[in-house]
Amino acid sequence: MHRFSPRANRAHLVQWREWGEAAFQEAREQDKPIVVFLTAFWCGYCQQMDETSLSNTNIHALLNAFFIPIRVEESQRPDVDLRYNQDGWPTIAFLTPVGDPLFSVNYTAPEPFLALLVKIVDAHQRDSATLLETGARNRAEALARQSKEPPARLGPAIVAEIAGMVEGLADTAHGGYGGPFKFLHTEANDFLLYLHEVTGETSHLDHVAFTLENMRQSRLYDNNDGGFFRYSSKPDWQEPHPEKLLDDQAGLLRNYLRTYLLTGQGVYREIAEALIHYLNTALSSDSSPCFFGCQDYVRPELDLAAVRQGPMTLISLIDELVYCDANARAVSAYLDAWWILGREDCKIRAQQILEQLWETLRVPDGGMYHYTGGEPPVSGLLMDNVMMGTALLDAYGVCGDYVYLARAQHLAEDIVRLHCSPEGGFFDISETGPANLKIPMTVFTQNAQTAMFFVRLADLSGDIAYRKLA
């Protein structure tokens, strides 16, 4: 499903292929290099490249005649994004006709991009054997970089080490973690809140509270439409980038709810209520209980007269696809809102979303599809199964309906059957594909979420075998 900049552009005139075996087979049969254009729905530089380089007639001619161009959106194919993303979006990856990697670039203006394409075409026509050798060598080096050492056993020492790393990244001046670009890092907040609950160490809670207060008082929070922007280019949260992702809002909702629960301070409840209102309005529709993927803001078409009148009003743009993992996370947050705030409407909405996801995104052979609204459907992603399973367990814990537990157990069986690695852990994909998707990966953060799911399932079901899987 190809989507382009909402402003005038001619990027659709490139003969884009979907990611899949058919495109790679075409490249092999026609002996053409592959260009993978990795984009994001809300990415300003991606939109700019659509309007400039990818609207250039000469670039169209080169891409359509001498390459197999593949366009991939990161939210639709996070598995492809994980393997090809280089320092953000857009990432333009050049591959050999057999799918081996050559190199990648990010946003490139029309003239240098045209020159780059000409250079690749010339190299391929003059000495394709050398190009193939380079790609094969790059592939071999990438495989060699993968660690063969067995993972360290989980224990208090590792937990302490991770806690030390998070504390070391904590920004005591502005809140949050790291810099200079300041992302939301809701999972880091979750971790510190957990440490506070199990150790009683007040500094962990204090930093999360400090972070949430500073974010709310900064430009990162949209006082007009509600919700939080994805990140700031400055460490003080005062230079936000205008996109709001469902996954981030759900994570922040849980942060504010749990901080309110631990502190009793009404300001955190107030922001939690505001986030619920934002999700119920900006990212909702009357046709489905599920939430949309994100809200972006883009500048309108350039108009000299309008520019002279003053600052331009940005146009709101909604990604109306329904993503399984992000909606499942929102379900968990809404169930928290029920038992912490007494919001019965949130519990009802969460139950409706779970039913809708199970009815529309359940894969007949097991697991969950990644999203609705596009073709072909994408299945086989570990995080869709894990986040859906976690939301079902949250619903079982709140509602006590055995159906939720049974469905979570079905997903647990699917995860073991489809994703289990013989060397330990769980693969990020259950269905391999062309090029870098030939090799499944055991991703640390994904396996951490999977382990938490199995631990929770063991506790709620009474079956200790799930704890062994964790």
C-alpha positions in Angstrom: 0.0 0.0 0.0 1.9 3.0 -1.3 1.2 6.5 0.2 2.8 9.7 -0.9 3.2 13.3 0.3 -0.2 15.1 0.7 1.2 18.0 -1.2 1.6 18.1 -5.0 4.1 15.6 -6.2 4.8 13.0 -9.0 6.3 10.3 -6.9 3.5 7.9 -8.0 5.0 7.9 -11.5 7.8 5.7 -10.3 6.8 2.1 -10.9 6.9 1.1 -7.3 6.7 -2.6 -6.3 5.5 -4.0 -3.0 8.1 -5.7 -0.8 7.9 -9.4 -1.6 9.4 -12.3 -3.5 7.8 -11.2 -6.7 9.8 -8.0 -6.9 13.1 -9.7 -6.0 12.4 -12.4 -8.6 11.8 -9.7 -11.2 15.2 -8.2 -10.3 17.0 -11.5 -10.7 15.3 -12.3 -14.0 15.9 -8.8 -15.5 19.3 -8.4 -13.9 18.5 -5.0 -12.4 19.7 -3.5 -9.1 17.0 -2.9 -6.4 16.2 0.4 -4.7 14.3 0.1 -1.4 12.8 3.4 -0.4 12.0 3.2 3.3 9.6 5.9 4.4 7.3 6.9 7.3 3.7 8.3 7.0 4.6 11.3 9.1 8.2 11.9 7.9 8.7 15.4 6.6 11.9 14.6 4.7 10.1 11.7 3.0 7.4 14.0 1.9 10.0 16.5 0.7 11.8 13.8 -1.3 8.4 12.8 -2.9 8.0 16.5 -4.0 11.5 17.0 -5.3 13.8 14.1 -6.2 11.0 11.6 -6.8 9.0 14.1 -8.9 12.0 14.6 -11.3 11.3 13.3 -14.8 14.9 12.1 -15.3 14.9 10.2 -12.1 11.6 8.6 -13.0 13.2 7.4 -16.3 16.3 5.9 -14.6 14.4 4.2 -11.8 11.8 2.7 -14.1 14.2 1.6 -16.8 17.3 0.4 -14.9 16.1 -0.5 -11.3 13.4 -2.4 -9.5 12.1 0.2 -7.1 10.4 -1.0 -3.9 8.6 1.4 -1.6 8.1 0.3 2.1 6.4 2.2 4.9 7.9 1.6 8.3 4.7 1.3 10.2 3.3 -1.3 7.8 6.5 -3.3 7.7 8.5 -2.9 10.9 10.4 -6.1 10.1 11.8 -4.5 6.9 12.5 -1.2 8.7 14.4 -3.1 11.4 16.8 -4.5 8.8 17.3 -1.6 6.5 16.8 1.6 8.5 20.0 3.8 8.5 19.7 6.8 10.9 16.1 7.5 10.2 13.8 8.2 7.3 13.9 8.2 4.4 16.4 5.4 4.0 17.2 4.5 0.4 18.9 1.1 0.3 20.6 -0.1 -2.9 20.8 -3.8 -3.4 22.3 -6.1 -6.1 19.9 -7.9 -8.4 20.2 -11.0 -6.1 19.2 -8.8 -3.0 22.6 -8.3 -1.3 23.2 -4.9 0.2 25.4 -2.3 -1.5 24.9 0.9 0.5 22.3 3.2 1.9 21.6 7.0 1.9 19.1 9.3 3.5 17.4 12.3 2.0 19.1 13.3 -1.2 18.3 16.3 -3.4 17.5 15.8 -7.1 20.8 16.6 -8.7 23.0 14.4 -6.4 20.4 11.7 -6.4 20.3 11.7 -10.2 24.1 11.5 -10.3 24.1 8.6 -7.8 21.6 6.6 -9.9 23.7 7.2 -13.1 26.8 6.0 -11.2 25.1 2.8 -10.1 23.8 2.1 -13.6 27.2 2.7 -15.1 28.9 0.4 -12.6 26.4 -2.3 -13.2 26.7 -2.2 -16.9 30.5 -1.9 -17.0 31.3 -4.6 -14.3 28.3 -6.3 -12.8 30.5 -9.1 -11.4 32.3 -6.6 -9.1 29.0 -5.2 -8.0 27.8 -8.7 -7.1 31.0 -9.4 -5.3 30.7 -6.2 -3.2 27.1 -7.1 -2.2 28.1 -10.7 -1.3 31.0 -9.4 0.8 28.7 -6.9 2.6 26.2 -9.6 3.4 29.0 -11.9 4.7 30.4 -9.1 6.9 27.0 -8.3 8.3 26.5 -11.9 9.2 29.9 -12.1 10.8 29.1 -9.1 13.0 26.3 -11.0 14.7 27.4 -12.2 18.1 27.8 -15.9 18.6 28.3 -15.6 22.3 25.5 -17.1 24.4 23.4 -14.5 26.2 24.1 -13.8 29.9 21.7 -15.4 32.4 19.2 -13.0 33.8 19.7 -12.1 37.4 20.0 -9.2 39.9 23.3 -8.1 38.5 21.9 -7.5 35.0 18.8 -5.7 36.4 21.2 -3.5 38.4 23.3 -2.8 35.4 20.3 -1.8 33.3 19.0 0.4 36.1 22.4 2.1 36.3 22.3 2.7 32.5 18.9 4.3 32.7 19.9 6.4 35.7 23.0 7.5 33.8 21.0 8.7 30.8 18.5 10.6 33.0 18.5 14.3 32.3 18.3 16.0 35.7 17.9 19.4 34.1 14.9 18.9 31.8 13.7 15.4 32.5 13.7 12.4 30.1 16.7 10.5 29.0 19.7 11.2 26.7 19.9 14.0 24.2 20.3 16.2 22.4 17.2 14.8 20.6 14.7 14.0 23.3 12.3 11.1 22.7 9.5 10.1 25.0 11.0 6.8 26.2 7.8 5.7 28.0 9.3 2.2 28.7 12.1 3.8 30.7 9.5 5.6 32.8 7.7 2.2 33.3 11.0 0.6 34.4 11.8 3.3 37.0 8.2 3.2 38.3 8.6 -0.6 38.7 11.9 -0.1 40.5 10.3 2.4 42.9 7.5 -0.1 43.7 9.8 -3.0 44.4 12.6 -1.1 46.2 10.9 1.9 47.7 13.7 4.1 46.2 12.0 7.6 45.8 14.6 8.9 43.3 13.1 6.7 40.6 9.6 8.0 41.1 10.9 11.6 41.5 12.6 11.5 38.1 9.5 10.1 36.3 7.3 12.7 37.9 9.9 15.5 37.0 9.9 14.2 33.4 6.2 14.1 33.1 5.8 17.6 34.6 8.4 19.2 32.3 6.9 17.5 29.2 3.4 18.8 30.1 4.7 22.3 30.5 6.7 22.3 27.3 5.8 22.7 23.6 5.9 18.9 23.3 2.4 18.9 24.6 -0.2 20.2 22.1 -2.3 22.7 24.0 -4.6 23.1 21.0 -5.5 19.6 19.8 -4.2 17.6 22.8 -1.7 14.8 22.8 2.1 14.7 22.9 4.4 15.1 19.9 6.9 12.3 19.1 10.1 14.0 20.1 12.0 17.3 20.4 15.1 18.4 18.6 16.2 20.2 21.8 16.7 18.6 25.3 14.3 21.1 26.9 11.4 19.7 25.0 10.8 23.1 23.3 11.3 22.1 19.6 8.8 19.4 18.9 8.4 17.6 15.6 4.7 17.6 14.6 3.7 14.0 14.7 1.8 12.1 17.4 1.8 8.3 17.4 -0.9 6.1 19.0 1.8 3.9 20.6 3.4 6.9 22.3 0.1 8.3 23.6 -0.8 4.8 25.0 2.5 4.6 26.7 2.3 8.1 28.2 -1.3 7.4 29.4 0.0 4.5 31.5 2.9 6.6 32.7 0.6 9.4 33.9 -1.9 7.0 35.4 0.6 5.1 37.4 2.4 8.2 38.6 -1.0 9.5 39.7 -1.6 6.3 41.6 1.8 6.5 43.3 1.7 10.2 44.2 -2.0 11.0 44.5 -1.3 14.4 42.8 -4.2 15.6 40.7 -2.0 17.1 37.9 -1.2 13.6 36.6 -4.8 12.5 36.6 -5.7 15.7 34.7 -3.2 14.9 31.9 -4.3 11.3 31.8 -7.9 12.4 31.3 -6.7 14.8 28.6 -4.9 12.0 26.8 -8.0 9.8 26.9 -10.0 12.7 25.4 -7.4 13.1 22.7 -7.5 9.4 21.8 -11.3 9.4 21.8 -11.5 12.3 19.4 -8.5 12.8 17.1 -7.6 9.2 16.7 -11.1 7.7 16.6 -14.0 7.3 14.3 -17.7 6.3 14.6 -17.2 3.3 12.4 -14.8 1.3 14.6 -13.8 1.1 18.3 -10.1 0.8 17.3 -7.8 3.8 17.2 -6.0 5.2 14.1 -2.2 5.0 13.9 -1.1 8.6 14.2 -1.8 12.3 13.6 0.7 14.3 11.5 0.7 18.0 10.7 2.0 19.3 7.4 2.4 22.7 5.8 0.0 23.5 3.0 1.0 24.1 -0.6 3.5 27.1 -0.8 1.6 30.3 -1.6 3.6 33.5 -1.7 0.6 35.6 -0.8 -0.2 33.4 2.2 3.4 33.5 3.4 3.4 37.3 3.3 0.4 37.3 5.6 2.2 35.6 8.4 2.8 32.1 9.9 1.1 29.3 8.0 -1.5 27.1 9.7 -0.5 23.4 9.5 -3.0 20.9 8.1 -3.8 17.8 10.2 -3.4 14.4 8.5 -4.5 11.1 10.1 -3.1 7.7 9.4 -6.3 5.7 9.3 -4.8 2.3 9.4 -5.4 0.2 12.5 -2.2 -1.4 13.9 -2.5 -4.5 16.1 0.4 -3.9 18.4 -0.4 -0.2 19.1 -4.1 -0.8 19.6 -3.3 -3.6 22.0 -1.1 -1.3 24.0 -3.9 1.3 24.1 -6.3 -1.4 25.4 -3.9 -2.0 28.3 -3.8 1.7 29.1 -7.6 2.0 28.9 -8.0 -0.9 31.4 -5.6 0.9 33.7 -7.8 4.0 33.4 -10.8 1.9 34.5 -9.4 0.7 37.7 -7.3 3.8 38.6 -9.8 6.5 37.5 -13.1 4.5 37.6 -13.7 5.2 33.9 -16.2 2.6 32.9 -16.3 3.9 29.4 -12.6 3.1 29.0 -13.2 -0.5 30.0 -16.0 -0.9 27.5 -13.9 0.7 24.8 -11.0 -1.7 25.6 -13.2 -4.7 25.4 -14.7 -3.6 22.1 -11.2 -3.1 20.6 -10.1 -6.5 21.7 -13.1 -8.1 20.1 -12.6 -6.1 16.9 -8.9 -7.1 16.7 -9.6 -10.7 17.3 -12.4 -10.8 14.7 -10.5 -8.9 12.0 -6.8 -9.5 12.6 -6.7 -13.1 13.7 -4.6 -15.3 11.3 -6.3 -18.6 10.5 -3.0 -20.5 10.9 -2.1 -18.7 14.1 -1.0 -15.3 15.4 -2.2 -11.9 14.4 -2.1 -9.8 11.3 -0.2 -6.5 11.7 -2.8 -4.0 10.5 -6.1 -3.5 8.7 -6.8 -1.3 5.7 -4.2 -2.4 3.3 -3.2 -5.3 1.0 -1.5 -7.7 1.2 -2.0 -8.4 4.9 1.2 -8.7 6.9 1.4 -11.5 9.4 4.1 -13.3 11.4 5.3 -10.4 13.6 6.2 -11.4 17.1 5.2 -8.1 18.7 1.6 -8.2 17.4 1.2 -11.5 19.1 2.9 -10.5 22.3 1.1 -7.1 22.7 -2.3 -8.7 21.9 -1.6 -11.5 24.4 -0.6 -8.9 27.0 -3.8 -6.9 26.4 -5.9 -10.0 26.7 -4.2 -10.9 30.1 -4.9 -7.3 31.3 -8.5 -7.8 30.3 -8.7 -11.1 32.1 -7.2 -9.5 35.2 -9.7 -6.7 35.2 -12.9 -8.5 34.0 -12.3 -12.1 35.0 -13.7 -13.4 31.8 -12.0 -16.7 31.0 -12.4 -16.1 27.2 -9.5 -13.6 27.5 -7.3 -16.0 29.3 -8.0 -18.8 26.7 -7.3 -16.5 23.8 -4.0 -15.4 25.5 -3.1 -19.1 25.8 -3.8 -19.6 22.1 -1.5 -16.8 21.2 1.2 -18.2 23.6 1.0 -21.6 21.7 1.3 -19.7 18.4 4.4 -17.8 19.7 6.1 -21.0 20.8 5.2 -22.8 17.5 6.0 -20.0 15.1 8.7 -17.9 16.7 10.8 -20.1 19.1 14.5 -20.1 18.3 16.4 -23.4 18.8 19.2 -21.4 20.3 16.9 -19.7 22.9 14.6 -16.7 22.7 12.0 -15.9 20.1 12.5 -14.7 16.5 10.9 -11.4 15.5 9.3 -13.0 12.4 7.8 -16.4 11.7 7.7 -16.0 8.0 11.0 -15.4 6.2 11.2 -13.5 3.0 13.7 -12.2 0.4 17.0 -10.5 1.1 17.6 -9.6 4.7 14.3 -11.2 5.7 15.8 -14.6 5.0 17.2 -14.6 8.5 14.9 -14.1 11.6 16.4 -12.0 14.4 16.1 -12.4 18.2 15.6 -8.8 19.2 16.4 -8.0 22.9 13.6 -5.5 23.5 11.0 -7.8 21.8 12.2 -10.8 23.8 11.9 -8.8 27.0 8.3 -8.0 26.2 7.7 -11.7 25.4 9.3 -12.8 28.7 7.0 -10.5 30.6 4.0 -11.9 28.7 4.9 -15.5 29.7 5.6 -14.6 33.3 2.2 -12.9 33.6 0.5 -15.8 31.8 2.1 -18.2 34.3 0.8 -16.2 37.2 -2.7 -15.9 35.9 -3.1 -19.4 34.6 -1.2 -21.2 37.3 0.9 -23.1 34.7 4.6 -22.8 35.6 5.6 -24.1 32.2 5.0 -20.6 30.8 7.5 -19.2 33.4 10.1 -21.6 32.0 9.5 -20.2 28.5 10.2 -16.7 29.9 
